[in-house]
Amino acid sequence: MNIDEVKRTIRQGSLAAQEAKKILVTVGTEAAEAEQLARLTVHDSRDDDAQAGLKILEDFGREVDLTVRRIDAAVEHADAYLATLG
């Protein structure tokens, strides 16, 4: 693999990561809406399963945020590496 092929591969990886981020943000937004609706639905419930479900939705939102940050960092590092390669 020559340097141009390496650069092309890194750029393709960055584009794929950015597309994944777009999809993830959309899914995260939909999950946040589902969490809000679930909270409204079970707002006064003390049912363990209902509370566990809310916790899962809450945790999912946190994982989406973390993953988006990881994708951003990966793209930044790839861009920095490309700049180093010239």
Beta strands, then each sheet from edge to edge (+ up, - down):
end
